[in-house]
Amino acid sequence: MPSPPTFLAWAILSCLLGAFLFFHLWKFDRFKCLRWENGPHSGAFKRVMTYTYLLSVPLIIIYSVGFCVLSYDVGYADIPGIGVVPIPFEFWLPKYHRAIFPLNIVFSFSWGLEMVTHLEELCFWLFLVNAGKVQQDWFRTFYFKIWAVGSILAFAYMPIVTIVTRSNADTNTAATFTAGSIGDLTLTVCFMPVLFQFPGFLRNLKSEGVDINTIVRLTTFHELNRIRVVFRFLFFAPLLILGVDGLTARAVVNSSLFASEFLAFMAGIGCMVSSGITLVIFFPRSVQSEVQARNASREKSQQMRTFQSTQHSEYNSSYSPRSLSPQKSSAPPYSSHPGGENLVISIEDSAMIKAPVLAPGDPVTGSHPAATTFKTFAPNRRLDSGAKIHGGVKIVGLTEGNLAHHNHQSSNVHPFVHNFTSPIGTFVGLASFRADLMPIAA
């Protein structure tokens, strides 16, 4: 039976999930991941997975807040022999009763989108664990085909079940719970082999010499997946019990106010926590990279202000206080090269010389990965104006992508692993390798 406190708990939890979603995406890349054209690697697959997950969160908020408002408006009834209980669906006023089916449809679409997300992760992790050194294209694998077909079925059958059973509100709710729980149960059970294979997969990566940053990311995601599986069980198992019991004639569990509310509370906690972990896995933040990029930007701004202040002081000192005509300054406006040619250095060039070199931004997280420096030789160059730029030994940043490109050439693991960032962000790995090499080749 519908319980106002149950829907209130769902509404609070879903709104907290929405707030966490808003905060996380802002800290992640200032909502850049929501753009349709989010960089050169924002293909159709990445768009589908991004919008599929992000759309499921507001839908669950609409469902929970809507039923919370309706259930408190309807209130309780004092039934002789039973006591004060929430008014069952069949006794709701028509204006409230008409809103039950639309809210259940919203919930079915949200659950269908969530199963699309879970199925993609299942197929992706199976692909990653079983992939060898051969550079298989994810979009041509059997796992991707399973995801494509399964996603269509999951997104279609949930609303169909809700529409077919719309004649009775109690049956409609119970059938929606049962259909979604069976789908989630199937996906979660199929995900269990991945959890058992992953420790061995990590040991193999360590023996192959995969860089430590990738090992840390994969280990973190493994721990998050283990926690999320527990909360996924807490989500669908109580709703499966309530749904199957609601389809029976006696409805033993749903007749008990304590049992129904307890199971619904547990399901709400499991739903919101597992969805929050999915957000962290799909859009992983690197706090270390964020702090490094913030400090580098702050230092660059401070150096730029110091340089401009120095230039301003030298400019003022080069003029006589009694005359408007400029005097000779001890500091020349240009630098002399040993070859006799003079090369003017602008303020911007000087700032770039003093500023720390930042590695190219990560194509998925938008943050700056840590760079390893090495020495390279640059030859002398002559400009069209005749000025000569003397070369020499330069310090160049070797980004994590370049390190991954170097490591995977002699490794027996898939190239995606070396550049792994998230289940929806690793499919640009080879392109990222080539992009990272361009500054070095230049």
Salt bridges, closest charged atoms under 4 A:
GLU37 OE2 - ARG47 NH2 3.08
GLU114 OE2 - HIS118 NE2 3.82
GLU121 OE1 - ARG228 NH1 2.52
ASP137 OD2 - ARG140 NE 3.67
ASP184 OD1 - HIS118 ND1 3.44
GLU223 OE2 - ARG226 NH1 3.37
GLU290 OE1 - ARG285 NH2 2.97
GLU341 OE2 - ARG382 NH1 3.72
GLU400 OE2 - ARG217 NH2 2.91
